[in-house]
Each structure stands twice: as structure tokens, then as C-alpha cells.
Amino acid sequence: MASGWARCSAARQLPLRLTVGAFFLNSGFSKLGADEATAEGLQQFAATTYPFLGKQDAQKFVRLLSAGELAIATALLLPVVPAAVAGVALTAFSVGTLGLYLRTPGMREEGSLRPTEQGIALAKDVWMLGIGVSLIAEGVNEHR
């Protein structure tokens, strides 16, 4: 019975893990060869909300960001990684990007959670937060 539950659980997780994992894989690989201007732009944007990120080298920041995204992609795409572990990684990353959305001026309409045109790229991360929390819940449920 337990193996039937595990197969059903894995089947439910597959679309979530594949779509978000592919997204992170693409994003991580695209940052691997970032030029200096791109690296500085990404670092400056992140440092507006998280000032400690402005203290390191921009290229190092982008390499670490890329490595983090590739690690999350791996956790999502490898079925041997438990759902709760993949969900925690995805949730943590999403909380960070949603922090950028909520704290960066110009991302939201004044006095609202509704995104501006510039904020849409970060506001969409709320979906990744929902998927991460769902994977955590699924993973916890698997071990009951």
C-alpha cells in the first residue's frame, strides 16, 4: 500500500517539479556566462533590498546565484530528492525574490500588492512559493 501511495504522490508532483525545475535550469545556465554589466545590474538590484549582497564582487554574486538556481533545479528534477527537501529550497528562494518584489520601489502600485509593469517579473514568483509549500506539504504527508 505504501508503494502505491508513493507512486501516486510522485505522479502528482511530476508536473510541478518538471516545470519549475526546467525554469530554474534555464535561469541558472543563462547566468553562467553573465558579462560584467549584467552581473553588476543583478547585484545592484538585489542589494537595494538586501544590502549585504552589495559587499561582494558582482561576478561572484552571479556565480553563486547561478549555482543556487542550478542546485534548486537539480533538487526538483531528480526524483530521488524528497519532495519536502525540494520544496524547502524552492520556498526559500521564492521568499527571497518576493522580498525584492515587496521592498523595491516601483515594483507595486502605490498602496497595493498589485504589480506594476516592472514588478510582474518578480510577482510571478508567488506561484513558485505556492509550489514550494505544496511540495513541503506533500513531503510531510509522505512520511506519515
The first five atom37 places (N, CA, C, CB, O) and aatype in JSON, in Angstrom:
{
  "aatype": [12, 0, 15, 7, 17, 0, 1, 4, 15, 0, 0, 1, 5, 10, 14, 10, 1, 10, 16, 19, 7, 0, 13, 13, 10, 2, 15, 7, 13, 15, 11, 10, 7, 0, 3, 6, 0, 16, 0, 6, 7, 10, 5, 5, 13, 0, 0, 16, 16, 18, 14, 13, 10, 7, 11, 5, 3, 0, 5, 11, 13, 19, 1, 10, 10, 15, 0, 7, 6, 10, 0, 9, 0, 16, 0, 10, 10, 10, 14, 19, 19, 14, 0, 0, 19, 0, 7, 19, 0, 10, 16, 0, 13, 15, 19, 7, 16, 10, 7, 10, 18, 10, 1, 16, 14, 7, 12, 1, 6, 6, 7, 15, 10, 1, 14, 16, 6, 5, 7, 9, 0, 10, 0, 11, 3, 19, 17, 12, 10, 7, 9, 7, 19, 15, 10, 9, 0, 6, 7, 19, 2, 6, 8, 1],
  "atom_mask": [
    [1, 1, 1, 1, 1],
    [1, 1, 1, 1, 1],
    [1, 1, 1, 1, 1],
    [1, 1, 1, 0, 1],
    [1, 1, 1, 1, 1],
    [1, 1, 1, 1, 1],
    [1, 1, 1, 1, 1],
    [1, 1, 1, 1, 1],
    [1, 1, 1, 1, 1],
    [1, 1, 1, 1, 1],
    [1, 1, 1, 1, 1],
    [1, 1, 1, 1, 1],
    [1, 1, 1, 1, 1],
    [1, 1, 1, 1, 1],
    [1, 1, 1, 1, 1],
    [1, 1, 1, 1, 1],
    [1, 1, 1, 1, 1],
    [1, 1, 1, 1, 1],
    [1, 1, 1, 1, 1],
    [1, 1, 1, 1, 1],
    [1, 1, 1, 0, 1],
    [1, 1, 1, 1, 1],
    [1, 1, 1, 1, 1],
    [1, 1, 1, 1, 1],
    [1, 1, 1, 1, 1],
    [1, 1, 1, 1, 1],
    [1, 1, 1, 1, 1],
    [1, 1, 1, 0, 1],
    [1, 1, 1, 1, 1],
    [1, 1, 1, 1, 1],
    [1, 1, 1, 1, 1],
    [1, 1, 1, 1, 1],
    [1, 1, 1, 0, 1],
    [1, 1, 1, 1, 1],
    [1, 1, 1, 1, 1],
    [1, 1, 1, 1, 1],
    [1, 1, 1, 1, 1],
    [1, 1, 1, 1, 1],
    [1, 1, 1, 1, 1],
    [1, 1, 1, 1, 1],
    [1, 1, 1, 0, 1],
    [1, 1, 1, 1, 1],
    [1, 1, 1, 1, 1],
    [1, 1, 1, 1, 1],
    [1, 1, 1, 1, 1],
    [1, 1, 1, 1, 1],
    [1, 1, 1, 1, 1],
    [1, 1, 1, 1, 1],
    [1, 1, 1, 1, 1],
    [1, 1, 1, 1, 1],
    [1, 1, 1, 1, 1],
    [1, 1, 1, 1, 1],
    [1, 1, 1, 1, 1],
    [1, 1, 1, 0, 1],
    [1, 1, 1, 1, 1],
    [1, 1, 1, 1, 1],
    [1, 1, 1, 1, 1],
    [1, 1, 1, 1, 1],
    [1, 1, 1, 1, 1],
    [1, 1, 1, 1, 1],
    [1, 1, 1, 1, 1],
    [1, 1, 1, 1, 1],
    [1, 1, 1, 1, 1],
    [1, 1, 1, 1, 1],
    [1, 1, 1, 1, 1],
    [1, 1, 1, 1, 1],
    [1, 1, 1, 1, 1],
    [1, 1, 1, 0, 1],
    [1, 1, 1, 1, 1],
    [1, 1, 1, 1, 1],
    [1, 1, 1, 1, 1],
    [1, 1, 1, 1, 1],
    [1, 1, 1, 1, 1],
    [1, 1, 1, 1, 1],
    [1, 1, 1, 1, 1],
    [1, 1, 1, 1, 1],
    [1, 1, 1, 1, 1],
    [1, 1, 1, 1, 1],
    [1, 1, 1, 1, 1],
    [1, 1, 1, 1, 1],
    [1, 1, 1, 1, 1],
    [1, 1, 1, 1, 1],
    [1, 1, 1, 1, 1],
    [1, 1, 1, 1, 1],
    [1, 1, 1, 1, 1],
    [1, 1, 1, 1, 1],
    [1, 1, 1, 0, 1],
    [1, 1, 1, 1, 1],
    [1, 1, 1, 1, 1],
    [1, 1, 1, 1, 1],
    [1, 1, 1, 1, 1],
    [1, 1, 1, 1, 1],
    [1, 1, 1, 1, 1],
    [1, 1, 1, 1, 1],
    [1, 1, 1, 1, 1],
    [1, 1, 1, 0, 1],
    [1, 1, 1, 1, 1],
    [1, 1, 1, 1, 1],
    [1, 1, 1, 0, 1],
    [1, 1, 1, 1, 1],
    [1, 1, 1, 1, 1],
    [1, 1, 1, 1, 1],
    [1, 1, 1, 1, 1],
    [1, 1, 1, 1, 1],
    [1, 1, 1, 1, 1],
    [1, 1, 1, 0, 1],
    [1, 1, 1, 1, 1],
    [1, 1, 1, 1, 1],
    [1, 1, 1, 1, 1],
    [1, 1, 1, 1, 1],
    [1, 1, 1, 0, 1],
    [1, 1, 1, 1, 1],
    [1, 1, 1, 1, 1],
    [1, 1, 1, 1, 1],
    [1, 1, 1, 1, 1],
    [1, 1, 1, 1, 1],
    [1, 1, 1, 1, 1],
    [1, 1, 1, 1, 1],
    [1, 1, 1, 0, 1],
    [1, 1, 1, 1, 1],
    [1, 1, 1, 1, 1],
    [1, 1, 1, 1, 1],
    [1, 1, 1, 1, 1],
    [1, 1, 1, 1, 1],
    [1, 1, 1, 1, 1],
    [1, 1, 1, 1, 1],
    [1, 1, 1, 1, 1],
    [1, 1, 1, 1, 1],
    [1, 1, 1, 1, 1],
    [1, 1, 1, 0, 1],
    [1, 1, 1, 1, 1],
    [1, 1, 1, 0, 1],
    [1, 1, 1, 1, 1],
    [1, 1, 1, 1, 1],
    [1, 1, 1, 1, 1],
    [1, 1, 1, 1, 1],
    [1, 1, 1, 1, 1],
    [1, 1, 1, 1, 1],
    [1, 1, 1, 0, 1],
    [1, 1, 1, 1, 1],
    [1, 1, 1, 1, 1],
    [1, 1, 1, 1, 1],
    [1, 1, 1, 1, 1],
    [1, 1, 1, 1, 1]
  ],
  "atom_positions": [
    [[0.82, -1.19, 0.0], [0.0, 0.0, 0.0], [0.86, 1.26, 0.0], [-0.93, 0.0, 1.2], [0.56, 2.23, -0.69]],
    [[1.95, 1.23, 0.78], [2.82, 2.39, 0.88], [3.45, 2.72, -0.47], [3.91, 2.16, 1.92], [3.59, 3.89, -0.82]],
    [[3.84, 1.69, -1.24], [4.45, 1.96, -2.53], [3.44, 2.53, -3.52], [5.07, 0.68, -3.1], [3.8, 3.34, -4.37]],
    [[2.19, 2.14, -3.41], [1.14, 2.72, -4.25], [0.94, 4.19, -3.94], [0.0, 0.0, 0.0], [0.77, 5.0, -4.84]],
    [[0.97, 4.54, -2.65], [0.86, 5.94, -2.23], [2.05, 6.74, -2.76], [0.79, 6.04, -0.68], [1.89, 7.87, -3.23]],
    [[3.25, 6.14, -2.68], [4.44, 6.84, -3.15], [4.37, 7.1, -4.65], [5.7, 6.02, -2.81], [4.76, 8.18, -5.1]],
    [[3.89, 6.14, -5.42], [3.77, 6.33, -6.87], [2.75, 7.4, -7.19], [3.38, 5.02, -7.55], [2.97, 8.23, -8.08]],
    [[1.63, 7.4, -6.48], [0.58, 8.4, -6.68], [1.11, 9.79, -6.33], [-0.67, 8.06, -5.84], [0.85, 10.76, -7.03]],
    [[1.84, 9.87, -5.23], [2.42, 11.13, -4.79], [3.42, 11.64, -5.81], [3.1, 10.96, -3.41], [3.41, 12.82, -6.16]],
    [[4.28, 10.76, -6.3], [5.27, 11.15, -7.31], [4.6, 11.61, -8.59], [6.22, 9.97, -7.61], [5.06, 12.56, -9.22]],
    [[3.53, 10.97, -8.97], [2.8, 11.37, -10.18], [2.19, 12.76, -10.02], [1.69, 10.35, -10.51], [2.17, 13.55, -10.96]],
    [[1.68, 13.05, -8.82], [1.11, 14.39, -8.55], [2.19, 15.46, -8.58], [0.39, 14.41, -7.2], [1.95, 16.58, -9.02]],
    [[3.38, 15.12, -8.11], [4.47, 16.09, -8.04], [5.14, 16.34, -9.39], [5.5, 15.62, -7.05], [5.7, 17.41, -9.61]],
    [[5.08, 15.38, -10.28], [5.83, 15.44, -11.53], [5.63, 16.74, -12.32], [5.46, 14.28, -12.39], [6.62, 17.37, -12.67]],
    [[4.39, 17.16, -12.6], [4.24, 18.4, -13.37], [4.84, 19.62, -12.66], [2.77, 18.65, -13.66], [5.44, 20.48, -13.3]],
    [[4.67, 19.68, -11.35], [5.22, 20.81, -10.59], [6.74, 20.81, -10.65], [4.75, 20.76, -9.13], [7.37, 21.83, -10.93]],
    [[7.31, 19.65, -10.39], [8.77, 19.56, -10.32], [9.41, 19.77, -11.69], [9.18, 18.2, -9.75], [10.45, 20.41, -11.8]],
    [[8.79, 19.22, -12.73], [9.37, 19.38, -14.08], [9.31, 20.82, -14.58], [8.65, 18.47, -15.06], [10.3, 21.34, -15.1]],
    [[8.17, 21.46, -14.42], [8.03, 22.81, -14.98], [8.92, 23.81, -14.23], [6.57, 23.27, -14.92], [9.63, 24.6, -14.86]],
    [[8.88, 23.79, -12.92], [9.69, 24.74, -12.15], [11.17, 24.37, -12.24], [9.24, 24.78, -10.67], [12.02, 25.25, -12.31]],
    [[11.46, 23.08, -12.24], [12.85, 22.65, -12.38], [13.45, 23.09, -13.7], [0.0, 0.0, 0.0], [14.59, 23.54, -13.74]],
    [[12.69, 22.96, -14.79], [13.18, 23.4, -16.1], [13.4, 24.92, -16.11], [12.19, 23.0, -17.21], [14.36, 25.4, -16.7]],
    [[12.51, 25.65, -15.47], [12.65, 27.1, -15.38], [13.95, 27.47, -14.66], [11.45, 27.72, -14.66], [14.71, 28.31, -15.14]],
    [[14.21, 26.83, -13.52], [15.43, 27.11, -12.77], [16.67, 26.66, -13.52], [15.37, 26.44, -11.41], [17.71, 27.33, -13.44]],
    [[16.59, 25.56, -14.22], [17.72, 25.09, -15.01], [18.09, 26.13, -16.06], [17.39, 23.74, -15.68], [19.27, 26.48, -16.22]],
    [[17.1, 26.63, -16.78], [17.34, 27.65, -17.8], [17.9, 28.92, -17.17], [16.05, 27.96, -18.55], [18.87, 29.49, -17.68]],
    [[17.31, 29.36, -16.08], [17.75, 30.59, -15.43], [19.18, 30.46, -14.91], [16.81, 30.95, -14.29], [19.98, 31.37, -15.07]],
    [[19.48, 29.33, -14.31], [20.84, 29.12, -13.78], [21.87, 29.07, -14.88], [0.0, 0.0, 0.0], [22.94, 29.68, -14.75]],
    [[21.58, 28.36, -15.96], [22.53, 28.29, -17.08], [22.7, 29.63, -17.76], [22.07, 27.25, -18.09], [23.8, 29.96, -18.2]],
    [[21.63, 30.41, -17.85], [21.73, 31.71, -18.53], [22.62, 32.68, -17.77], [20.35, 32.32, -18.72], [23.19, 33.6, -18.37]],
    [[22.76, 32.5, -16.47], [23.6, 33.4, -15.67], [25.06, 32.95, -15.64], [23.06, 33.48, -14.25], [25.92, 33.71, -15.21]],
    [[25.35, 31.75, -16.08], [26.73, 31.25, -16.02], [27.7, 32.13, -16.79], [26.79, 29.84, -16.58], [28.82, 32.37, -16.33]],
    [[27.3, 32.61, -17.93], [28.2, 33.42, -18.75], [27.88, 34.9, -18.69], [0.0, 0.0, 0.0], [28.15, 35.63, -19.65]],
    [[27.31, 35.36, -17.58], [26.91, 36.77, -17.48], [28.13, 37.68, -17.61], [26.19, 37.03, -16.14], [29.17, 37.44, -16.99]],
    [[27.99, 38.73, -18.42], [29.07, 39.71, -18.53], [29.07, 40.63, -17.31], [28.93, 40.54, -19.84], [28.16, 40.57, -16.48]],
    [[30.07, 41.47, -17.22], [30.24, 42.34, -16.05], [29.04, 43.27, -15.85], [31.52, 43.17, -16.19], [28.59, 43.46, -14.72]],
    [[28.53, 43.85, -16.92], [27.41, 44.79, -16.8], [26.16, 44.07, -16.27], [27.11, 45.45, -18.17], [25.44, 44.61, -15.43]],
    [[25.9, 42.87, -16.77], [24.74, 42.09, -16.31], [24.92, 41.72, -14.84], [24.55, 40.82, -17.16], [23.99, 41.84, -14.05]],
    [[26.11, 41.28, -14.49], [26.39, 40.89, -13.11], [26.21, 42.08, -12.17], [27.82, 40.33, -12.99], [25.6, 41.95, -11.11]],
    [[26.73, 43.22, -12.55], [26.59, 44.41, -11.71], [25.13, 44.85, -11.59], [27.42, 45.56, -12.28], [24.69, 45.25, -10.51]],
    [[24.38, 44.76, -12.68], [22.97, 45.13, -12.64], [22.17, 44.22, -11.71], [0.0, 0.0, 0.0], [21.35, 44.69, -10.93]],
    [[22.4, 42.92, -11.81], [21.7, 41.97, -10.94], [22.08, 42.18, -9.48], [22.03, 40.53, -11.35], [21.22, 42.16, -8.6]],
    [[23.36, 42.38, -9.23], [23.81, 42.59, -7.86], [23.25, 43.89, -7.29], [25.34, 42.6, -7.8], [22.79, 43.9, -6.15]],
    [[23.28, 44.97, -8.04], [22.76, 46.25, -7.55], [21.27, 46.16, -7.27], [23.04, 47.36, -8.57], [20.79, 46.7, -6.27]],
    [[20.54, 45.47, -8.13], [19.11, 45.31, -7.91], [18.85, 44.55, -6.62], [18.46, 44.58, -9.1], [18.02, 44.96, -5.81]],
    [[19.55, 43.45, -6.42], [19.38, 42.64, -5.2], [19.83, 43.42, -3.96], [20.17, 41.33, -5.31], [19.22, 43.29, -2.9]],
    [[20.88, 44.21, -4.09], [21.42, 44.96, -2.95], [20.49, 46.08, -2.5], [22.77, 45.52, -3.29], [20.62, 46.55, -1.37]],
    [[19.57, 46.53, -3.36], [18.63, 47.56, -2.92], [17.74, 47.04, -1.79], [17.76, 48.03, -4.11], [17.33, 47.81, -0.92]],
    [[17.45, 45.76, -1.81], [16.63, 45.15, -0.76], [17.48, 44.44, 0.28], [15.64, 44.18, -1.37], [17.17, 44.46, 1.47]],
    [[18.53, 43.8, -0.17], [19.41, 43.04, 0.71], [20.82, 43.65, 0.63], [19.43, 41.52, 0.31], [21.66, 43.17, -0.12]],
    [[21.07, 44.72, 1.42], [22.33, 45.47, 1.31], [23.6, 44.64, 1.45], [22.34, 46.54, 2.33], [24.62, 44.97, 0.85]],
    [[23.57, 43.58, 2.23], [24.78, 42.76, 2.4], [25.26, 42.16, 1.09], [24.52, 41.64, 3.4], [26.43, 41.81, 0.96]],
    [[24.36, 42.03, 0.1], [24.75, 41.46, -1.2], [25.62, 42.41, -2.01], [23.5, 41.09, -1.99], [26.32, 41.99, -2.93]],
    [[25.59, 43.69, -1.68], [26.4, 44.67, -2.4], [27.86, 44.67, -1.98], [0.0, 0.0, 0.0], [28.67, 45.37, -2.59]],
    [[28.2, 43.91, -0.97], [29.56, 43.92, -0.44], [30.5, 42.93, -1.14], [29.52, 43.62, 1.03], [31.7, 42.97, -0.9]],
    [[29.98, 42.06, -1.96], [30.85, 41.1, -2.63], [31.0, 41.45, -4.11], [30.29, 39.67, -2.46], [30.27, 42.29, -4.65]],
    [[31.93, 40.81, -4.73], [32.19, 41.01, -6.15], [30.95, 40.62, -6.97], [33.43, 40.19, -6.6], [30.33, 39.59, -6.7]],
    [[30.6, 41.43, -7.96], [29.4, 41.19, -8.76], [29.46, 39.86, -9.5], [29.2, 42.33, -9.77], [28.46, 39.14, -9.56]],
    [[30.59, 39.52, -10.06], [30.72, 38.25, -10.78], [30.57, 37.07, -9.82], [32.08, 38.17, -11.5], [29.96, 36.06, -10.17]],
    [[31.11, 37.2, -8.62], [30.97, 36.13, -7.63], [29.5, 36.0, -7.23], [31.85, 36.42, -6.38], [28.99, 34.89, -7.08]],
    [[28.82, 37.13, -7.06], [27.39, 37.12, -6.72], [26.6, 36.36, -7.78], [26.86, 38.56, -6.59], [25.76, 35.52, -7.45]],
    [[26.86, 36.64, -9.04], [26.1, 35.98, -10.11], [26.45, 34.5, -10.2], [26.37, 36.67, -11.47], [25.58, 33.67, -10.49]],
    [[27.71, 34.15, -9.96], [28.08, 32.73, -9.95], [27.35, 31.99, -8.83], [29.61, 32.57, -9.78], [26.86, 30.88, -9.02]],
    [[27.27, 32.62, -7.66], [26.55, 32.0, -6.54], [25.06, 31.91, -6.82], [26.79, 32.78, -5.24], [24.42, 30.91, -6.49]],
    [[24.49, 32.95, -7.41], [23.08, 32.93, -7.79], [22.81, 31.82, -8.8], [22.64, 34.31, -8.37], [21.84, 31.07, -8.68]],
    [[23.67, 31.71, -9.8], [23.55, 30.66, -10.8], [23.66, 29.28, -10.16], [24.63, 30.82, -11.89], [22.87, 28.39, -10.46]],
    [[24.64, 29.11, -9.28], [24.81, 27.82, -8.6], [23.59, 27.48, -7.76], [26.08, 27.84, -7.72], [23.16, 26.33, -7.72]],
    [[23.04, 28.47, -7.08], [21.83, 28.24, -6.29], [20.66, 27.82, -7.15], [0.0, 0.0, 0.0], [19.92, 26.9, -6.8]],
    [[20.48, 28.5, -8.27], [19.39, 28.14, -9.17], [19.58, 26.74, -9.75], [19.27, 29.16, -10.3], [18.62, 25.99, -9.88]],
    [[20.81, 26.4, -10.09], [21.08, 25.06, -10.63], [20.9, 23.98, -9.56], [22.51, 24.99, -11.2], [20.46, 22.87, -9.86]],
    [[21.24, 24.3, -8.32], [21.02, 23.35, -7.22], [19.52, 23.12, -7.0], [21.68, 23.87, -5.91], [19.1, 21.99, -6.76]],
    [[18.74, 24.18, -7.06], [17.29, 24.03, -6.92], [16.73, 23.23, -8.08], [16.6, 25.42, -6.84], [15.87, 22.37, -7.89]],
    [[17.2, 23.5, -9.29], [16.76, 22.73, -10.46], [17.06, 21.25, -10.26], [17.45, 23.25, -11.74], [16.21, 20.4, -10.54]],
    [[18.25, 20.95, -9.79], [18.64, 19.55, -9.55], [17.72, 18.9, -8.52], [20.1, 19.47, -9.08], [17.26, 17.78, -8.71]],
    [[17.46, 19.62, -7.42], [16.59, 19.08, -6.37], [15.19, 18.81, -6.9], [16.52, 20.05, -5.17], [14.55, 17.82, -6.52]],
    [[14.72, 19.67, -7.78], [13.37, 19.49, -8.33], [13.32, 18.38, -9.39], [12.88, 20.8, -8.93], [12.35, 17.63, -9.45]],
    [[14.35, 18.3, -10.2], [14.31, 17.37, -11.34], [14.73, 15.94, -11.0], [15.2, 17.89, -12.42], [14.39, 15.01, -11.72]],
    [[15.46, 15.76, -9.91], [15.86, 14.41, -9.53], [14.81, 13.8, -8.6], [17.26, 14.42, -8.84], [14.6, 14.3, -7.49]],
    [[14.16, 12.74, -9.04], [13.09, 12.17, -8.22], [13.57, 11.56, -6.9], [12.38, 11.12, -9.0], [12.75, 11.32, -6.01]],
    [[14.86, 11.32, -6.76], [15.35, 10.76, -5.5], [15.43, 11.81, -4.39], [16.73, 10.15, -5.72], [15.54, 11.47, -3.21]],
    [[15.36, 13.08, -4.76], [15.34, 14.15, -3.75], [13.93, 14.23, -3.19], [15.81, 15.54, -4.36], [12.97, 14.42, -3.94]],
    [[13.78, 14.08, -1.88], [12.44, 14.11, -1.29], [11.71, 15.42, -1.59], [12.54, 13.91, 0.23], [12.32, 16.49, -1.69]],
    [[10.41, 15.32, -1.73], [9.58, 16.49, -2.05], [9.78, 17.6, -1.03], [8.11, 16.1, -2.11], [9.86, 18.78, -1.4]],
    [[9.85, 17.26, 0.24], [10.0, 18.29, 1.27], [11.32, 19.04, 1.11], [9.91, 17.66, 2.68], [11.36, 20.25, 1.31]],
    [[12.38, 18.35, 0.76], [13.69, 18.99, 0.58], [13.64, 19.94, -0.62], [14.81, 17.93, 0.39], [14.09, 21.08, -0.53]],
    [[13.11, 19.46, -1.74], [12.98, 20.31, -2.92], [12.05, 21.49, -2.63], [12.45, 19.5, -4.12], [12.31, 22.61, -3.07]],
    [[10.99, 21.24, -1.89], [10.05, 22.3, -1.55], [10.65, 23.36, -0.66], [0.0, 0.0, 0.0], [10.38, 24.55, -0.84]],
    [[11.47, 22.96, 0.3], [12.13, 23.94, 1.18], [13.07, 24.82, 0.36], [12.91, 23.22, 2.31], [13.09, 26.04, 0.55]],
    [[13.84, 24.22, -0.54], [14.77, 25.01, -1.37], [13.99, 26.0, -2.24], [15.62, 24.06, -2.26], [14.36, 27.18, -2.33]],
    [[12.94, 25.54, -2.87], [12.14, 26.4, -3.73], [11.45, 27.5, -2.93], [11.11, 25.58, -4.5], [11.4, 28.65, -3.36]],
    [[10.93, 27.16, -1.78], [10.25, 28.13, -0.93], [11.22, 29.21, -0.46], [9.61, 27.43, 0.28], [10.89, 30.4, -0.49]],
    [[12.4, 28.81, -0.02], [13.39, 29.79, 0.45], [13.77, 30.76, -0.65], [14.64, 29.07, 0.97], [13.84, 31.97, -0.42]],
    [[14.02, 30.25, -1.84], [14.38, 31.12, -2.96], [13.22, 32.06, -3.29], [14.76, 30.27, -4.21], [13.44, 33.25, -3.52]],
    [[12.02, 31.53, -3.32], [10.85, 32.34, -3.66], [10.61, 33.43, -2.63], [9.62, 31.45, -3.77], [10.24, 34.55, -2.99]],
    [[10.8, 33.13, -1.37], [10.64, 34.14, -0.32], [11.63, 35.29, -0.55], [10.84, 33.52, 1.09], [11.29, 36.46, -0.38]],
    [[12.85, 34.95, -0.95], [13.84, 35.98, -1.24], [13.44, 36.87, -2.4], [0.0, 0.0, 0.0], [13.58, 38.09, -2.32]],
    [[12.95, 36.27, -3.47], [12.55, 37.1, -4.62], [11.27, 37.87, -4.35], [12.37, 36.22, -5.86], [11.1, 38.98, -4.84]],
    [[10.37, 37.3, -3.56], [9.17, 38.05, -3.2], [9.52, 39.21, -2.27], [8.14, 37.13, -2.52], [8.84, 40.24, -2.28]],
    [[10.57, 39.05, -1.47], [11.07, 40.17, -0.66], [11.51, 41.31, -1.55], [0.0, 0.0, 0.0], [11.26, 42.48, -1.25]],
    [[12.19, 40.98, -2.65], [12.57, 42.01, -3.62], [11.33, 42.71, -4.17], [13.39, 41.4, -4.78], [11.29, 43.93, -4.27]],
    [[10.33, 41.94, -4.5], [9.09, 42.49, -5.05], [8.42, 43.44, -4.05], [8.13, 41.35, -5.42], [8.0, 44.53, -4.42]],
    [[8.33, 43.01, -2.81], [7.62, 43.8, -1.81], [8.39, 45.05, -1.36], [7.32, 42.95, -0.62], [7.77, 46.05, -0.99]],
    [[9.72, 45.0, -1.39], [10.52, 46.09, -0.83], [11.13, 47.03, -1.85], [11.61, 45.52, -0.01], [11.59, 48.11, -1.48]],
    [[11.16, 46.66, -3.11], [11.79, 47.51, -4.11], [10.79, 48.53, -4.64], [12.36, 46.66, -5.27], [9.73, 48.16, -5.15]],
    [[11.12, 49.8, -4.53], [10.21, 50.84, -5.06], [9.95, 50.64, -6.55], [10.8, 52.24, -4.81], [10.85, 50.3, -7.32]],
    [[8.71, 50.85, -6.94], [8.33, 50.76, -8.35], [7.85, 49.39, -8.8], [0.0, 0.0, 0.0], [7.39, 49.24, -9.93]],
    [[7.95, 48.4, -7.93], [7.51, 47.06, -8.29], [6.0, 46.88, -8.13], [8.25, 46.02, -7.45], [5.38, 46.06, -8.81]],
    [[5.41, 47.66, -7.21], [3.98, 47.54, -6.93], [3.3, 48.88, -7.1], [3.74, 47.0, -5.5], [3.92, 49.94, -6.98]],
    [[2.01, 48.82, -7.4], [1.22, 50.04, -7.46], [1.15, 50.62, -6.05], [-0.22, 49.77, -8.03], [1.1, 49.88, -5.07]],
    [[1.14, 51.93, -5.96], [1.13, 52.62, -4.66], [0.01, 52.11, -3.76], [0.99, 54.13, -4.87], [-1.16, 52.1, -4.16]],
    [[0.36, 51.69, -2.55], [-0.61, 51.23, -1.57], [-1.3, 49.92, -1.91], [0.0, 0.0, 0.0], [-2.37, 49.62, -1.38]],
    [[-0.69, 49.12, -2.78], [-1.32, 47.89, -3.25], [-0.3, 46.78, -3.4], [-2.05, 48.13, -4.58], [0.91, 47.04, -3.45]],
    [[-0.78, 45.55, -3.46], [0.09, 44.42, -3.79], [0.13, 44.17, -5.3], [-0.39, 43.16, -3.07], [0.92, 43.35, -5.77]],
    [[-0.71, 44.86, -6.04], [-0.75, 44.67, -7.49], [0.55, 45.13, -8.13], [-1.94, 45.43, -8.11], [1.04, 46.22, -7.83]],
    [[1.1, 44.31, -9.02], [2.38, 44.67, -9.63], [2.25, 45.78, -10.67], [3.02, 43.46, -10.26], [1.23, 45.9, -11.36]],
    [[3.31, 46.56, -10.77], [3.44, 47.47, -11.9], [3.98, 46.65, -13.07], [4.38, 48.71, -11.55], [4.24, 45.46, -12.92]],
    [[4.14, 47.28, -14.2], [4.73, 46.6, -15.36], [6.11, 46.03, -15.0], [4.83, 47.57, -16.56], [6.45, 44.92, -15.4]],
    [[6.9, 46.82, -14.26], [8.24, 46.38, -13.87], [8.19, 45.26, -12.82], [9.04, 47.56, -13.32], [9.12, 44.45, -12.74]],
    [[7.13, 45.2, -12.04], [7.04, 44.23, -10.96], [6.54, 42.85, -11.35], [0.0, 0.0, 0.0], [6.64, 41.91, -10.57]],
    [[6.0, 42.73, -12.54], [5.41, 41.45, -12.96], [6.44, 40.33, -12.94], [4.81, 41.58, -14.36], [6.12, 39.2, -12.56]],
    [[7.66, 40.62, -13.35], [8.7, 39.58, -13.39], [8.97, 38.97, -12.02], [10.0, 40.15, -13.96], [9.31, 37.79, -11.92]],
    [[8.82, 39.76, -10.96], [9.02, 39.22, -9.61], [7.72, 38.73, -8.98], [9.65, 40.28, -8.72], [7.73, 37.77, -8.22]],
    [[6.61, 39.38, -9.29], [5.32, 39.0, -8.71], [4.96, 37.56, -9.07], [4.22, 39.95, -9.18], [4.29, 36.87, -8.3]],
    [[5.4, 37.12, -10.22], [5.08, 35.74, -10.64], [5.71, 34.7, -9.72], [5.55, 35.51, -12.08], [5.31, 33.54, -9.74]],
    [[6.68, 35.11, -8.93], [7.33, 34.15, -8.02], [6.4, 33.67, -6.91], [8.57, 34.77, -7.41], [6.73, 32.72, -6.2]],
    [[5.26, 34.31, -6.76], [4.28, 33.83, -5.8], [3.82, 32.42, -6.18], [3.07, 34.79, -5.71], [3.47, 31.62, -5.31]],
    [[3.82, 32.12, -7.47], [3.45, 30.76, -7.92], [4.5, 29.76, -7.46], [3.31, 30.72, -9.47], [4.17, 28.65, -7.04]],
    [[5.76, 30.16, -7.55], [6.81, 29.25, -7.09], [6.73, 29.04, -5.58], [8.2, 29.79, -7.48], [7.02, 27.94, -5.1]],
    [[6.35, 30.06, -4.85], [6.16, 29.91, -3.41], [5.05, 28.89, -3.14], [5.81, 31.27, -2.76], [5.2, 28.01, -2.28]],
    [[3.95, 29.0, -3.86], [2.85, 28.05, -3.7], [3.26, 26.63, -4.04], [0.0, 0.0, 0.0], [2.87, 25.69, -3.35]],
    [[4.04, 26.47, -5.08], [4.52, 25.13, -5.46], [5.47, 24.59, -4.4], [5.22, 25.18, -6.84], [5.41, 23.41, -4.04]],
    [[6.36, 25.45, -3.89], [7.28, 25.02, -2.85], [6.56, 24.55, -1.6], [0.0, 0.0, 0.0], [6.89, 23.51, -1.03]],
    [[5.58, 25.33, -1.17], [4.81, 24.96, 0.02], [4.03, 23.67, -0.23], [3.84, 26.1, 0.43], [3.92, 22.82, 0.66]],
    [[3.5, 23.51, -1.44], [2.78, 22.27, -1.79], [3.71, 21.06, -1.73], [2.16, 22.39, -3.19], [3.31, 19.99, -1.25]],
    [[4.92, 21.22, -2.22], [5.88, 20.11, -2.16], [6.26, 19.78, -0.72], [7.13, 20.44, -2.97], [6.43, 18.61, -0.38]],
    [[6.4, 20.8, 0.11], [6.69, 20.55, 1.52], [5.54, 19.75, 2.15], [6.92, 21.88, 2.29], [5.77, 18.75, 2.83]],
    [[4.31, 20.2, 1.92], [3.15, 19.52, 2.48], [3.06, 18.08, 1.97], [1.86, 20.29, 2.13], [2.77, 17.16, 2.73]],
    [[3.32, 17.89, 0.69], [3.29, 16.55, 0.1], [4.37, 15.67, 0.73], [3.49, 16.62, -1.43], [4.14, 14.5, 1.04]],
    [[5.55, 16.25, 0.92], [6.65, 15.5, 1.52], [6.39, 15.12, 2.96], [0.0, 0.0, 0.0], [6.71, 14.0, 3.38]],
    [[5.81, 16.04, 3.71], [5.45, 15.73, 5.11], [4.39, 14.63, 5.15], [4.94, 17.0, 5.84], [4.45, 13.73, 5.98]],
    [[3.45, 14.73, 4.25], [2.37, 13.73, 4.17], [2.9, 12.35, 3.77], [1.31, 14.19, 3.16], [2.36, 11.33, 4.19]],
    [[3.95, 12.32, 2.96], [4.55, 11.04, 2.54], [5.12, 10.27, 3.73], [5.66, 11.29, 1.5], [5.15, 9.04, 3.71]],
    [[5.56, 10.97, 4.76], [6.24, 10.32, 5.89], [5.31, 10.06, 7.07], [7.4, 11.17, 6.34], [5.77, 9.77, 8.17]],
    [[4.04, 10.16, 6.85], [3.07, 9.86, 7.94], [2.69, 8.41, 7.91], [1.8, 10.72, 7.82], [1.9, 7.97, 8.74]]
  ]
}
